[in-house]
Structure formats: structure tokens, C-alpha cells
């Protein structure tokens, strides 16, 4: 179990290392970084290192360039041999690649993810991806593109709309409404043989397998993370069964202590209440005795003759003035 956990930790560490490694500055920060590190923009390089599989930056003069459709990468030491490499599948480079200000091919290819759009061609190293409206679902171009059959999103409007054909008519590959019985043997535009349809807007509609492969590749890392998280949860289940009884025992002890404290408090309250009641009873008893004595004294006073009471009062008054 500990070996599996160690392997899992190492895998997550490698994955996080690849996900949070150094990346070259964006265009808005490139000049500041270049002048701060190398003193000038022309002498600053930030390129992908093919051997170490991460981006590296260094100072070197003069700036270098590569042919259209290519980019520069580090093939030797971190600031040594440079060589050309093809643009990534989702990027293209229509002009010479210059190391000053660039770490990859400059343009990202367009996505055919608008309503009714499908991929006509994935483009080339020097050209953008082209799209077309999916006639098999009744879509046609709103504005006629430069080319009759497809459009380039980076150069023109590729919006599609639903074209309503008359009864018993079907929209053809040339975007014409044709009678089912008058279908042509061939068309100027190619037929759409395979269309990948998805409710997920992030999955582009495509006429070939390449877009789906790009989508799968782009989401492979997310899938790996999900698998590793599930694996971690599976490994943590035994730990839960070990920790849970301990937590239950701690909770029981806390509950017992709480009950003992409550019982002690209740006992102290009962003792104090009993003591207070005894004191009240004693006071009441004393009051009753005092009342009895007062009543007895009043009875005795009534039995004394008035002339004796007068003498007693005069005697008390004379005694008070002395």
C-alpha cells in the first residue's frame, strides 16, 4: 500500500511539474523581460527545449529566424544548438519565424465550432484551417465565400444558416436544392462522408478524424488527473476504515466526559438547593418563635395595672434625660 502511495505521489509530482513549469512571457511582457534579462529585445531568446521538454530562456546575439511553417527550438544545450521544427497542429506560420518576440508559431488555427460549421481542411503549416457549412443538415453560407465550397474564418465571415428546400428536394454538396429524383452523379464541392456531431460545443464538428484526435489529445491530461484522483480515493478507503474507529472512540470519550461534567453540575446544584432550603426553614422557624415571644409579651403587658405602667414610663423618661 505504501509503495502504491509513493508511486501515486511521484506521478502527481511529475504531472504538476509539467503543468506548472516555466512558460515564455506573453507579447505584452516580452520587451520588459528581454530588457531586464539581456538588455535588448534582439538578444533575448525563449524557446522550447526538445531534450528537457520545457521552455528555456537565454541571451544570445544576433537574433535567429526560420522558414515559414517552422519555429525554432533548442536541440543541444540550453543555449546551444538551435534548429527548425514544424508548428504544432493547432498553429501555423505564414511568414518567417523570428526569435525576437516569439517562442512558437504566431497564429492559432481557427475552430469550426459555429452553428452548422464543420471542418473542411485542417490547413497546413503555413495556412489556417478552413470550414464549410454542413449541407447534410440543411446549412448554407449566409455570405458566399471566396471559394465556392469552403471559407477561411481568419479571412472572411463563415456564418451559416438553415436553407429551406421545397418538398421532395434535398440540399446538395453545392448548396443547391435538388429534386430527389434528379440527383447529380458528381458535384463541384466534395461530399461530406463523415460528420462528427456532438452536443458539447468544445468538440468541433469535423469531416475527418484529425479534429477528434486533437480534442482527445488536448483533454488527455485532464483524464490522467481524473484517473489519479480516483486512484487516490481508492487508496484512501482503507485509511478511512482505520481512522473512523479512532474518531468514534474520541467522540465517545468526549461525550462521557461531557455527561460526567453535567452530572457533577447537577449534583452541586442539588446540594446548594438543599442547603438554601434548610437556611430558609431555619429563618422561618426563628420568625415563628419571635412572633410567639411578641404575642406573649403583649399578653403580659395587658395584665399590668395602668398606674404601674405610668410609673414605669415616668421612670424611663427621667432615666433618658439623665
N, C-alpha and C positions, 0 to 999 in steps of 0.2 A: 504493500500500500504506500509506504513512504517513497519507494522507488518511482511509482507511478506519479505521486505528487511532485517529486523532483523533476521528472520529465515534463510534467504539465507546466511547472513554473518556468523551466528553461524555454519551452515552446512559446509561452506568453511573453517572456522577456525578448526573445528573438523577434516575435511579431511586433511588439511595441517599439523595438529598436528600429525596425524597418518603417513603421508608421510615423515615428516622431524623429527621424533623422534629419540632418541639415538639408534645407532646400535653398536654392538660389533666390536672391531678392527679386521682387516684382519690379516692373519697369519704373514705377514711381519712386522706388527706393534705390534703384541700381546706381545712379550717379552719386548719391551720398555715400553708399557703401564702397564704391570704387575709389572715390577721392579720399575717403578715410583710410582705406587699406593700402592703396597703391599710389595715391597722389594724382591719378588721372584715370579717365574712363577707358582710354585706349589700352592701358596696361593691365586692366583687371579682367581676369578670366574666371568664370564659374561654369563648370561643365560636369557631365556625368562620368564617373569613373567606372569603366566596364569591368575591371578586375575586382574592385571592392564593393561594387553595386551601391554606391551612394554619390551624391554631388560633392564636389570639392572646389575650393576657390584658391587662387594663387595669382601672383603678379608676374607678368612676362611681357616683353616687347619684341617686335611690334605686334599689333592685333593680327589675327588669322582669319581666313574665310574658307568656305566650302561651296561646292557647286549647288545649283537649285535641286531641291528634293533631298538634300543631305543636311546633316548637322555635324558639329564637331563633338568628339568625346575624347576622354583621356584613356589611352591604351597602355601606357607604360607606368612610370612613377606618377605620383600625384601632380607634379608639374612638368612632366617629361613629354613623352611622345603623344602627339595628337593625330587623330585620323578621322575620316569621314564615316558616317553611319546613316542608314535610312531613317527618315522621320517615323515616329510612332504611327500606328494605323489610324489614329484619330486626328493627326496633324498633317499639314502639307507646307511646303516651302517653294513658292513660285519664283523666287529670285535668290541670288547668292546669300548664303548664310554668313553673317559677320559675328565674330566672337565678342565684339564690343557692344554690349547691351543685350545679348541673347544667350540662353542656356539650352534652348530647344527650338524646334521649328516654330515659326512665328504664328501661323494661323491654325486654329482648331477647325476641323471639318464640321459642316452643318449637319443637323439631325433632321431627318424626315419624319417628324412627330406631330405635324399639324393635322387638322381634321382631313381625312381622306387621302393623306400622303403616304406613299411607300417609297422605298429606296430603289432608284433606277440603276445607279452605279455608285460604288464606294469611292470613286475618284482615284487619283494617283498620288505619287509623292509630291507632285507639283500642282495638282488641281483639287478643287473642292468636290465633295460628294454631290451627286445630282439626284433629284427626286422627280416623281411623277404622280399624277392623280390616279387613284385605283378605279379604273373603269369597271372592274368586276363587281364593284359595289355601287356603281352609278355615279362616280365622281368625275368631274371635268374641271379644267383650269378656268378660273374666273377671268384672268387675263392671258391671252395667248403668249406663251414664252418664245424666246428667240428660236429655240429648237422646237419643232412641232411636237415631239414626243416627251420631252422632259425639260426641267428647268434647274437652275443652279441657285440655291437660296441666298448665297452671298452676293449674287449679281442682279437678281430680279425677284419679283413677287411670285411666290409659288402657291398662293391660296387656291383651294378647291371648293367646289360647290356641287350639290346634287343636281344632276341634269335629268329632268323627267322626259322619258321617251313615250311615244304613243303606244297604245295597246298592241301586243304581239311584236314589239320592237325591243331590241337589246342594244346597249351602248357597246360599240366595237373598240378594239385597241387604238383605232384612230380617232376615238371620241365622237363617232357618228352613230346616230340611231338607225339601225338596220333591221329590216324585217327578218324574223327567224328563218323564213324560207329562202331568203336571198343573201345568206351569209357568204362572204368572200373567202376564197381559198387562202389568200395572203393579204397582209396589211403592211402599210409603211412603217408603223410602230410595232415593236416586238410585243408579243403576248406575255401576260403575267402568268407564269406557270405555277409559282408558289408564292403565297402571301401569308406572312406571319401576322396573325391577328391577336391582340391582347387587350384586356381591359386596363392593364397597367400602363399609364401614359409614359413611364420611363422606359418601356420596352418599345423600340422603334419598329414600325411596320417595315417589312423588307421583302424583296423579291428573291433573296438568296440567303445562304446560311451565315454569311460573314457578320451581319449585324447582330444576330443572335449569339454568335460566338463572342463578339466584343462585349455584349451585355453580360454574358456568363463570366467572362474574364474579369470585367470590372467589379462584379459582385462576389468574386471568389474569396477575397479577403474577409468580407462580411460573413460569408458562410463558414469560413475557418474559425472566426471568432465565436460564432454561434455554437459550433461543434465543441470548441474548447470550453465554453461556458457550461454546456450541458454535461460534458465530461467532468468538469469540476464539481457540479452539483451532485453527480452520481458518486464521486469520491467522498463528498461531504456527508452523505447519508449515514455511513457508519459512525462518523463523529457526532452526528445528531443523536443517535441512539446511546452514545456514551455520555454526552453532556446533559441530555434531557433528565435522566435519573438523578444526576447530581443537583441540577436546578430544582427538581421536585423536592429533594431532601432538604435543600436550603430553605425553600419556601415553607415546608412543614415545620422546620425548626423556628423560623421567624414567626409562624402562626402560633406555635406552642408558647414562645416567649411572650407574644402579644397577649395570649389568653392568661398566662400567669400574672402578667402585669395588671390586666383587668381584674383578676380575682383579688389581688393584693389591694388594689384601689377600693374595690367593693367592700373588702373586709375592714379597711381603715375607716371608710365612711360609716359602716355599721357600728363600729366601736365608738366613734365620735358621736354618732347619733344617740347611742345608748347612754353615754356619759352625759351628754347635754340634757337628755330626758330626766336622768337622775337628779341633776342640778335643779332643773325646773320643779320637779316634785318636792325637793327639799325646801325650795323657796316658798312653794305653795303651802307646805306644812308649817313653816315658820310664820307665814302670814295668818294662817288659821289660828295658831297659838297666840299670836299678837292680838288678833281680834277678840279671842276669848278673854285675855287679860284685860283689854279695854272695857269689854262688857262687864266684867266682874268689878272693875274699879268704879264704873258708873253706878252699879248697884250699891256699892259700899258708900259712895258719896251721897246718894239719896237717903241713906239711913242716918246720916249725921245731922243733928239739930241745927237750925238756922243761926242761933246766937253763937254756936261754936264755929260755924263756917265764917261768921263775921269777924270773930276774934282772930281766926287764922289768917284771913285776908289782911286785917289791920297789921298783924304781926309781920306779914310778908312785905307790906308797903313800907313799914318802919325799917325793916331789915334792908330793903332796897335802897333807901335814902342814906343809910349809914355808909 
